[in-house]
């Protein structure tokens, strides 16, 4: 497991499971106030002071990220600095 994945993991007591897609979906639901009524975050608005939601982009370094962004209809930006070994081939 990469150290940055461990650092960002919600609960480190359990074996790591990649849930990037779920995290992106939760972020989008929060931005667009689109949680189902029974979701634990449904009653917690992100911010009442933001008058307009900015265009959403996903920053990533793999085909998985670009596939996720394409499937969700959001922008994608490739990050060559995360995995420099991959960057020259892209």
Backbone as XML, in Angstrom:
<?xml version="1.0"?>
<chain id="A" units="angstrom">
  <residue number="1" name="UNK">
    <atom name="N" x="0.846" y="-1.175" z="0.000"/>
    <atom name="CA" x="0.000" y="0.000" z="0.000"/>
    <atom name="C" x="0.891" y="1.238" z="0.000"/>
  </residue>
  <residue number="2" name="UNK">
    <atom name="N" x="0.541" y="2.195" z="-0.835"/>
    <atom name="CA" x="1.302" y="3.445" z="-0.876"/>
    <atom name="C" x="1.070" y="4.234" z="0.417"/>
  </residue>
  <residue number="3" name="UNK">
    <atom name="N" x="2.108" y="4.921" z="0.872"/>
    <atom name="CA" x="1.996" y="5.695" z="2.115"/>
    <atom name="C" x="0.913" y="6.760" z="2.033"/>
  </residue>
  <residue number="4" name="UNK">
    <atom name="N" x="0.776" y="7.404" z="0.856"/>
    <atom name="CA" x="-0.237" y="8.459" z="0.777"/>
    <atom name="C" x="-1.641" y="7.872" z="0.884"/>
  </residue>
  <residue number="5" name="UNK">
    <atom name="N" x="-1.841" y="6.631" z="0.404"/>
    <atom name="CA" x="-3.151" y="6.000" z="0.567"/>
    <atom name="C" x="-3.445" y="5.741" z="2.044"/>
  </residue>
  <residue number="6" name="UNK">
    <atom name="N" x="-2.453" y="5.259" z="2.773"/>
    <atom name="CA" x="-2.629" y="5.028" z="4.201"/>
    <atom name="C" x="-2.922" y="6.337" z="4.925"/>
  </residue>
  <residue number="7" name="UNK">
    <atom name="N" x="-2.197" y="7.377" z="4.567"/>
    <atom name="CA" x="-2.389" y="8.672" z="5.226"/>
    <atom name="C" x="-3.794" y="9.227" z="5.000"/>
  </residue>
  <residue number="8" name="UNK">
    <atom name="N" x="-4.362" y="8.961" z="3.834"/>
    <atom name="CA" x="-5.679" y="9.496" z="3.505"/>
    <atom name="C" x="-6.821" y="8.555" z="3.862"/>
  </residue>
  <residue number="9" name="UNK">
    <atom name="N" x="-6.493" y="7.354" z="4.313"/>
    <atom name="CA" x="-7.523" y="6.377" z="4.640"/>
    <atom name="C" x="-8.322" y="6.834" z="5.846"/>
  </residue>
  <residue number="10" name="UNK">
    <atom name="N" x="-9.627" y="6.693" z="5.780"/>
    <atom name="CA" x="-10.522" y="7.136" z="6.850"/>
    <atom name="C" x="-10.278" y="6.396" z="8.165"/>
  </residue>
  <residue number="11" name="UNK">
    <atom name="N" x="-10.181" y="5.089" z="8.095"/>
    <atom name="CA" x="-10.033" y="4.288" z="9.304"/>
    <atom name="C" x="-8.875" y="3.318" z="9.085"/>
  </residue>
  <residue number="12" name="UNK">
    <atom name="N" x="-7.755" y="3.578" z="9.727"/>
    <atom name="CA" x="-6.544" y="2.797" z="9.500"/>
    <atom name="C" x="-6.519" y="1.474" z="10.268"/>
  </residue>
  <residue number="13" name="UNK">
    <atom name="N" x="-7.535" y="1.191" z="11.045"/>
    <atom name="CA" x="-7.577" y="-0.072" z="11.775"/>
    <atom name="C" x="-7.862" y="-1.256" z="10.846"/>
  </residue>
  <residue number="14" name="UNK">
    <atom name="N" x="-8.408" y="-0.997" z="9.683"/>
    <atom name="CA" x="-8.797" y="-2.052" z="8.764"/>
    <atom name="C" x="-7.943" y="-2.014" z="7.508"/>
  </residue>
  <residue number="15" name="UNK">
    <atom name="N" x="-7.865" y="-3.148" z="6.842"/>
    <atom name="CA" x="-7.085" y="-3.260" z="5.611"/>
    <atom name="C" x="-7.608" y="-2.262" z="4.578"/>
  </residue>
  <residue number="16" name="UNK">
    <atom name="N" x="-6.692" y="-1.650" z="3.870"/>
    <atom name="CA" x="-7.026" y="-0.634" z="2.875"/>
    <atom name="C" x="-7.902" y="-1.196" z="1.766"/>
  </residue>
  <residue number="17" name="UNK">
    <atom name="N" x="-8.934" y="-0.459" z="1.424"/>
    <atom name="CA" x="-9.757" y="-0.743" z="0.261"/>
    <atom name="C" x="-9.876" y="0.564" z="-0.508"/>
  </residue>
  <residue number="18" name="UNK">
    <atom name="N" x="-9.497" y="0.527" z="-1.761"/>
    <atom name="CA" x="-9.599" y="1.737" z="-2.582"/>
    <atom name="C" x="-11.073" y="2.093" z="-2.756"/>
  </residue>
  <residue number="19" name="UNK">
    <atom name="N" x="-11.430" y="3.283" z="-2.359"/>
    <atom name="CA" x="-12.809" y="3.733" z="-2.526"/>
    <atom name="C" x="-12.847" y="5.120" z="-3.161"/>
  </residue>
  <residue number="20" name="UNK">
    <atom name="N" x="-11.898" y="5.342" z="-4.078"/>
    <atom name="CA" x="-11.809" y="6.656" z="-4.714"/>
    <atom name="C" x="-13.113" y="7.042" z="-5.410"/>
  </residue>
  <residue number="21" name="UNK">
    <atom name="N" x="-13.699" y="6.095" z="-6.137"/>
    <atom name="CA" x="-14.949" y="6.398" z="-6.843"/>
    <atom name="C" x="-16.030" y="6.827" z="-5.858"/>
  </residue>
  <residue number="22" name="UNK">
    <atom name="N" x="-16.137" y="6.121" z="-4.738"/>
    <atom name="CA" x="-17.139" y="6.472" z="-3.727"/>
    <atom name="C" x="-16.871" y="7.864" z="-3.151"/>
  </residue>
  <residue number="23" name="UNK">
    <atom name="N" x="-15.610" y="8.179" z="-2.909"/>
    <atom name="CA" x="-15.272" y="9.494" z="-2.363"/>
    <atom name="C" x="-15.601" y="10.608" z="-3.357"/>
  </residue>
  <residue number="24" name="UNK">
    <atom name="N" x="-15.329" y="10.367" z="-4.624"/>
    <atom name="CA" x="-15.654" y="11.374" z="-5.646"/>
    <atom name="C" x="-17.175" y="11.549" z="-5.735"/>
  </residue>
  <residue number="25" name="UNK">
    <atom name="N" x="-17.903" y="10.443" z="-5.716"/>
    <atom name="CA" x="-19.371" y="10.533" z="-5.761"/>
    <atom name="C" x="-19.922" y="11.282" z="-4.551"/>
  </residue>
  <residue number="26" name="UNK">
    <atom name="N" x="-19.356" y="11.041" z="-3.367"/>
    <atom name="CA" x="-19.808" y="11.770" z="-2.180"/>
    <atom name="C" x="-19.498" y="13.259" z="-2.291"/>
  </residue>
  <residue number="27" name="UNK">
    <atom name="N" x="-18.338" y="13.580" z="-2.823"/>
    <atom name="CA" x="-17.985" y="14.991" z="-3.000"/>
    <atom name="C" x="-18.953" y="15.667" z="-3.959"/>
  </residue>
  <residue number="28" name="UNK">
    <atom name="N" x="-19.260" y="15.016" z="-5.065"/>
    <atom name="CA" x="-20.208" y="15.586" z="-6.036"/>
    <atom name="C" x="-21.594" y="15.718" z="-5.414"/>
  </residue>
  <residue number="29" name="UNK">
    <atom name="N" x="-22.008" y="14.719" z="-4.644"/>
    <atom name="CA" x="-23.313" y="14.798" z="-3.987"/>
    <atom name="C" x="-23.371" y="15.972" z="-3.024"/>
  </residue>
  <residue number="30" name="UNK">
    <atom name="N" x="-22.271" y="16.217" z="-2.335"/>
    <atom name="CA" x="-22.217" y="17.345" z="-1.407"/>
    <atom name="C" x="-22.267" y="18.663" z="-2.175"/>
  </residue>
  <residue number="31" name="UNK">
    <atom name="N" x="-21.487" y="18.759" z="-3.230"/>
    <atom name="CA" x="-21.469" y="19.992" z="-4.020"/>
    <atom name="C" x="-22.843" y="20.330" z="-4.589"/>
  </residue>
  <residue number="32" name="UNK">
    <atom name="N" x="-23.535" y="19.312" z="-5.074"/>
    <atom name="CA" x="-24.805" y="19.533" z="-5.765"/>
    <atom name="C" x="-26.024" y="19.209" z="-4.915"/>
  </residue>
  <residue number="33" name="UNK">
    <atom name="N" x="-25.807" y="19.055" z="-3.605"/>
    <atom name="CA" x="-26.899" y="18.788" z="-2.667"/>
    <atom name="C" x="-27.759" y="17.634" z="-3.180"/>
  </residue>
  <residue number="34" name="UNK">
    <atom name="N" x="-27.103" y="16.507" z="-3.466"/>
    <atom name="CA" x="-27.785" y="15.393" z="-4.127"/>
    <atom name="C" x="-27.732" y="14.078" z="-3.337"/>
  </residue>
  <residue number="35" name="UNK">
    <atom name="N" x="-27.509" y="14.147" z="-2.036"/>
    <atom name="CA" x="-27.532" y="12.923" z="-1.249"/>
    <atom name="C" x="-28.965" y="12.417" z="-1.127"/>
  </residue>
  <residue number="36" name="UNK">
    <atom name="N" x="-29.164" y="11.102" z="-1.123"/>
    <atom name="CA" x="-30.500" y="10.573" z="-0.832"/>
    <atom name="C" x="-30.911" y="11.008" z="0.575"/>
  </residue>
  <residue number="37" name="UNK">
    <atom name="N" x="-32.184" y="11.119" z="0.817"/>
    <atom name="CA" x="-32.689" y="11.614" z="2.099"/>
    <atom name="C" x="-32.190" y="10.791" z="3.287"/>
  </residue>
  <residue number="38" name="UNK">
    <atom name="N" x="-31.941" y="9.493" z="3.089"/>
    <atom name="CA" x="-31.523" y="8.651" z="4.203"/>
    <atom name="C" x="-30.002" y="8.557" z="4.363"/>
  </residue>
  <residue number="39" name="UNK">
    <atom name="N" x="-29.241" y="9.313" z="3.577"/>
    <atom name="CA" x="-27.779" y="9.286" z="3.676"/>
    <atom name="C" x="-27.343" y="10.070" z="4.922"/>
  </residue>
  <residue number="40" name="UNK">
    <atom name="N" x="-26.296" y="9.605" z="5.625"/>
    <atom name="CA" x="-25.847" y="10.289" z="6.852"/>
    <atom name="C" x="-25.455" y="11.754" z="6.643"/>
  </residue>
  <residue number="41" name="UNK">
    <atom name="N" x="-25.068" y="12.129" z="5.428"/>
    <atom name="CA" x="-24.659" y="13.514" z="5.178"/>
    <atom name="C" x="-25.781" y="14.368" z="4.581"/>
  </residue>
  <residue number="42" name="UNK">
    <atom name="N" x="-26.937" y="13.804" z="4.365"/>
    <atom name="CA" x="-28.015" y="14.499" z="3.650"/>
    <atom name="C" x="-28.421" y="15.823" z="4.294"/>
  </residue>
  <residue number="43" name="UNK">
    <atom name="N" x="-28.391" y="15.886" z="5.599"/>
    <atom name="CA" x="-28.845" y="17.100" z="6.284"/>
    <atom name="C" x="-27.728" y="18.090" z="6.572"/>
  </residue>
  <residue number="44" name="UNK">
    <atom name="N" x="-26.531" y="17.795" z="6.091"/>
    <atom name="CA" x="-25.389" y="18.671" z="6.335"/>
    <atom name="C" x="-24.986" y="19.352" z="5.038"/>
  </residue>
  <residue number="45" name="UNK">
    <atom name="N" x="-25.430" y="20.570" z="4.875"/>
    <atom name="CA" x="-25.108" y="21.314" z="3.666"/>
    <atom name="C" x="-23.632" y="21.706" z="3.661"/>
  </residue>
  <residue number="46" name="UNK">
    <atom name="N" x="-23.073" y="21.758" z="2.480"/>
    <atom name="CA" x="-21.657" y="22.097" z="2.346"/>
    <atom name="C" x="-21.407" y="23.537" z="2.763"/>
  </residue>
  <residue number="47" name="UNK">
    <atom name="N" x="-22.149" y="24.452" z="2.173"/>
    <atom name="CA" x="-21.992" y="25.863" z="2.507"/>
    <atom name="C" x="-23.167" y="26.648" z="1.961"/>
  </residue>
  <residue number="48" name="UNK">
    <atom name="N" x="-23.703" y="27.501" z="2.781"/>
    <atom name="CA" x="-24.805" y="28.347" z="2.324"/>
    <atom name="C" x="-24.304" y="29.637" z="1.701"/>
  </residue>
  <residue number="49" name="UNK">
    <atom name="N" x="-22.994" y="29.867" z="1.741"/>
    <atom name="CA" x="-22.469" y="31.128" z="1.227"/>
    <atom name="C" x="-21.969" y="31.035" z="-0.212"/>
  </residue>
  <residue number="50" name="UNK">
    <atom name="N" x="-21.912" y="29.829" z="-0.781"/>
    <atom name="CA" x="-21.461" y="29.669" z="-2.157"/>
    <atom name="C" x="-22.666" y="29.812" z="-3.070"/>
  </residue>
  <residue number="51" name="UNK">
    <atom name="N" x="-22.652" y="30.847" z="-3.881"/>
    <atom name="CA" x="-23.815" y="31.108" z="-4.731"/>
    <atom name="C" x="-23.817" y="30.283" z="-6.010"/>
  </residue>
  <residue number="52" name="UNK">
    <atom name="N" x="-22.646" y="29.846" z="-6.460"/>
    <atom name="CA" x="-22.559" y="29.076" z="-7.689"/>
    <atom name="C" x="-21.490" y="27.991" z="-7.549"/>
  </residue>
  <residue number="53" name="UNK">
    <atom name="N" x="-21.831" y="26.771" z="-7.922"/>
    <atom name="CA" x="-20.888" y="25.658" z="-7.827"/>
    <atom name="C" x="-19.941" y="25.739" z="-9.025"/>
  </residue>
  <residue number="54" name="UNK">
    <atom name="N" x="-18.633" y="25.718" z="-8.791"/>
    <atom name="CA" x="-17.689" y="25.772" z="-9.913"/>
    <atom name="C" x="-17.695" y="24.463" z="-10.697"/>
  </residue>
  <residue number="55" name="UNK">
    <atom name="N" x="-17.202" y="24.510" z="-11.926"/>
    <atom name="CA" x="-17.089" y="23.304" z="-12.735"/>
    <atom name="C" x="-16.175" y="22.318" z="-12.005"/>
  </residue>
  <residue number="56" name="UNK">
    <atom name="N" x="-16.556" y="21.058" z="-11.976"/>
    <atom name="CA" x="-15.835" y="20.050" z="-11.212"/>
    <atom name="C" x="-14.812" y="19.332" z="-12.083"/>
  </residue>
  <residue number="57" name="UNK">
    <atom name="N" x="-13.600" y="19.194" z="-11.552"/>
    <atom name="CA" x="-12.503" y="18.491" z="-12.220"/>
    <atom name="C" x="-11.935" y="17.457" z="-11.268"/>
  </residue>
  <residue number="58" name="UNK">
    <atom name="N" x="-11.422" y="16.364" z="-11.838"/>
    <atom name="CA" x="-10.749" y="15.336" z="-11.069"/>
    <atom name="C" x="-9.273" y="15.371" z="-11.425"/>
  </residue>
  <residue number="59" name="UNK">
    <atom name="N" x="-8.427" y="15.439" z="-10.424"/>
    <atom name="CA" x="-6.982" y="15.428" z="-10.609"/>
    <atom name="C" x="-6.517" y="13.999" z="-10.398"/>
  </residue>
  <residue number="60" name="UNK">
    <atom name="N" x="-5.843" y="13.410" z="-11.395"/>
    <atom name="CA" x="-5.450" y="12.021" z="-11.263"/>
    <atom name="C" x="-4.208" y="11.675" z="-12.056"/>
  </residue>
  <residue number="61" name="UNK">
    <atom name="N" x="-3.743" y="10.447" z="-11.842"/>
    <atom name="CA" x="-2.503" y="10.021" z="-12.483"/>
    <atom name="C" x="-2.610" y="8.649" z="-13.135"/>
  </residue>
  <residue number="62" name="UNK">
    <atom name="N" x="-3.817" y="8.222" z="-13.427"/>
    <atom name="CA" x="-3.976" y="6.891" z="-14.004"/>
    <atom name="C" x="-5.193" y="6.842" z="-14.930"/>
  </residue>
  <residue number="63" name="UNK">
    <atom name="N" x="-5.256" y="5.803" z="-15.760"/>
    <atom name="CA" x="-6.446" y="5.617" z="-16.589"/>
    <atom name="C" x="-7.712" y="5.425" z="-15.751"/>
  </residue>
  <residue number="64" name="UNK">
    <atom name="N" x="-7.577" y="4.870" z="-14.549"/>
    <atom name="CA" x="-8.759" y="4.711" z="-13.690"/>
    <atom name="C" x="-9.402" y="6.060" z="-13.393"/>
  </residue>
  <residue number="65" name="UNK">
    <atom name="N" x="-8.580" y="7.056" z="-13.094"/>
    <atom name="CA" x="-9.097" y="8.391" z="-12.808"/>
    <atom name="C" x="-9.754" y="9.019" z="-14.019"/>
  </residue>
  <residue number="66" name="UNK">
    <atom name="N" x="-9.129" y="8.876" z="-15.169"/>
    <atom name="CA" x="-9.717" y="9.463" z="-16.374"/>
    <atom name="C" x="-11.015" y="8.751" z="-16.740"/>
  </residue>
  <residue number="67" name="UNK">
    <atom name="N" x="-11.068" y="7.431" z="-16.552"/>
    <atom name="CA" x="-12.304" y="6.684" z="-16.811"/>
    <atom name="C" x="-13.414" y="7.126" z="-15.863"/>
  </residue>
  <residue number="68" name="UNK">
    <atom name="N" x="-13.066" y="7.328" z="-14.602"/>
    <atom name="CA" x="-14.049" y="7.772" z="-13.616"/>
    <atom name="C" x="-14.594" y="9.150" z="-13.988"/>
  </residue>
  <residue number="69" name="UNK">
    <atom name="N" x="-13.700" y="10.070" z="-14.317"/>
    <atom name="CA" x="-14.132" y="11.420" z="-14.693"/>
    <atom name="C" x="-15.026" y="11.376" z="-15.933"/>
  </residue>
  <residue number="70" name="UNK">
    <atom name="N" x="-14.629" y="10.603" z="-16.926"/>
    <atom name="CA" x="-15.433" y="10.500" z="-18.148"/>
    <atom name="C" x="-16.810" y="9.924" z="-17.840"/>
  </residue>
  <residue number="71" name="UNK">
    <atom name="N" x="-16.850" y="8.898" z="-17.010"/>
    <atom name="CA" x="-18.125" y="8.284" z="-16.656"/>
    <atom name="C" x="-19.052" y="9.212" z="-15.897"/>
  </residue>
  <residue number="72" name="UNK">
    <atom name="N" x="-18.469" y="10.135" z="-15.137"/>
    <atom name="CA" x="-19.269" y="11.085" z="-14.356"/>
    <atom name="C" x="-19.546" y="12.382" z="-15.120"/>
  </residue>
  <residue number="73" name="UNK">
    <atom name="N" x="-18.898" y="12.531" z="-16.268"/>
    <atom name="CA" x="-19.102" y="13.750" z="-17.060"/>
    <atom name="C" x="-18.432" y="14.970" z="-16.455"/>
  </residue>
  <residue number="74" name="UNK">
    <atom name="N" x="-17.311" y="14.767" z="-15.757"/>
    <atom name="CA" x="-16.580" y="15.890" z="-15.173"/>
    <atom name="C" x="-15.211" y="15.988" z="-15.844"/>
  </residue>
  <residue number="75" name="UNK">
    <atom name="N" x="-14.527" y="17.113" z="-15.673"/>
    <atom name="CA" x="-13.219" y="17.312" z="-16.261"/>
    <atom name="C" x="-12.159" y="16.450" z="-15.599"/>
  </residue>
  <residue number="76" name="UNK">
    <atom name="N" x="-11.052" y="16.251" z="-16.324"/>
    <atom name="CA" x="-9.939" y="15.458" z="-15.801"/>
    <atom name="C" x="-8.640" y="16.176" z="-16.128"/>
  </residue>
  <residue number="77" name="UNK">
    <atom name="N" x="-7.751" y="16.252" z="-15.155"/>
    <atom name="CA" x="-6.421" y="16.813" z="-15.353"/>
    <atom name="C" x="-5.405" y="15.776" z="-14.922"/>
  </residue>
  <residue number="78" name="UNK">
    <atom name="N" x="-4.455" y="15.473" z="-15.821"/>
    <atom name="CA" x="-3.425" y="14.482" z="-15.537"/>
    <atom name="C" x="-2.303" y="15.116" z="-14.722"/>
  </residue>
  <residue number="79" name="UNK">
    <atom name="N" x="-1.835" y="14.387" z="-13.726"/>
    <atom name="CA" x="-0.796" y="14.890" z="-12.835"/>
    <atom name="C" x="0.504" y="14.136" z="-13.045"/>
  </residue>
  <residue number="80" name="UNK">
    <atom name="N" x="1.339" y="14.629" z="-13.917"/>
    <atom name="CA" x="2.617" y="13.993" z="-14.173"/>
    <atom name="C" x="3.542" y="14.005" z="-12.979"/>
  </residue>
  <residue number="81" name="UNK">
    <atom name="N" x="3.351" y="14.923" z="-12.065"/>
    <atom name="CA" x="4.255" y="15.033" z="-10.917"/>
    <atom name="C" x="4.034" y="13.935" z="-9.885"/>
  </residue>
  <residue number="82" name="UNK">
    <atom name="N" x="2.898" y="13.254" z="-9.912"/>
    <atom name="CA" x="2.642" y="12.194" z="-8.934"/>
    <atom name="C" x="3.421" y="10.934" z="-9.304"/>
  </residue>
  <residue number="83" name="UNK">
    <atom name="N" x="3.414" y="10.567" z="-10.574"/>
    <atom name="CA" x="4.125" y="9.382" z="-11.024"/>
    <atom name="C" x="4.935" y="9.764" z="-12.251"/>
  </residue>
  <residue number="84" name="UNK">
    <atom name="N" x="6.105" y="10.324" z="-12.021"/>
    <atom name="CA" x="6.935" y="10.835" z="-13.101"/>
    <atom name="C" x="7.337" y="9.751" z="-14.101"/>
  </residue>
  <residue number="85" name="UNK">
    <atom name="N" x="7.389" y="8.514" z="-13.668"/>
    <atom name="CA" x="7.750" y="7.411" z="-14.577"/>
    <atom name="C" x="6.697" y="7.202" z="-15.647"/>
  </residue>
  <residue number="86" name="UNK">
    <atom name="N" x="5.464" y="7.492" z="-15.362"/>
    <atom name="CA" x="4.364" y="7.319" z="-16.308"/>
    <atom name="C" x="4.211" y="8.540" z="-17.206"/>
  </residue>
  <residue number="87" name="UNK">
    <atom name="N" x="4.493" y="9.701" z="-16.687"/>
    <atom name="CA" x="4.230" y="10.969" z="-17.381"/>
    <atom name="C" x="4.807" y="11.063" z="-18.784"/>
  </residue>
  <residue number="88" name="UNK">
    <atom name="N" x="6.063" y="10.667" z="-19.034"/>
    <atom name="CA" x="6.603" y="10.831" z="-20.397"/>
    <atom name="C" x="5.836" y="10.044" z="-21.461"/>
  </residue>
  <residue number="89" name="UNK">
    <atom name="N" x="5.191" y="8.951" z="-21.081"/>
    <atom name="CA" x="4.458" y="8.145" z="-22.033"/>
    <atom name="C" x="3.066" y="8.646" z="-22.341"/>
  </residue>
  <residue number="90" name="UNK">
    <atom name="N" x="2.637" y="9.655" z="-21.639"/>
    <atom name="CA" x="1.256" y="10.134" z="-21.824"/>
    <atom name="C" x="1.228" y="11.253" z="-22.830"/>
  </residue>
</chain>
